[in-house]
């Protein structure tokens, strides 16, 4: 627990607007991908093809858009950013794994890897100074 407080103090002392804009862009990207996944049933079927024999694959199809919507919203406003990023890890692992189990799509692989790297960054960096978490912390 002390490590997280140390990271928060460092992040708040070294907060920059471009990093906050990157956080907002990540959230918007996740919401757009959630809408894209939900609105195109043909693409959803293609993406889910490698996982069709897995138990509860229908649950995965319903979890992906919700996790992208909720996680993207929380990341945009900077509320519980680390938790929102942790929720994205199974989705990103699935997005990367889909390229190796099914048809290889280099663009999707690169998008998944870059998103994973940005999520790992925000897992350690946190919300930053321009966020709801920081605002609520300062109200105490």
Secondary structure by P-SEA (a helix, b strand, c coil): caaaaaaaaaaaaaccaaaaaaaaaaaaaaaaaaaaaaacaaaaaaaacccccccaaaaaaaaaaaaaaaaaaaaaaccaaaaaaaaaaaaaaaaaaaaaaccccaaaaaaaaaaaaaaaaaaccccccccaaaaaaaac
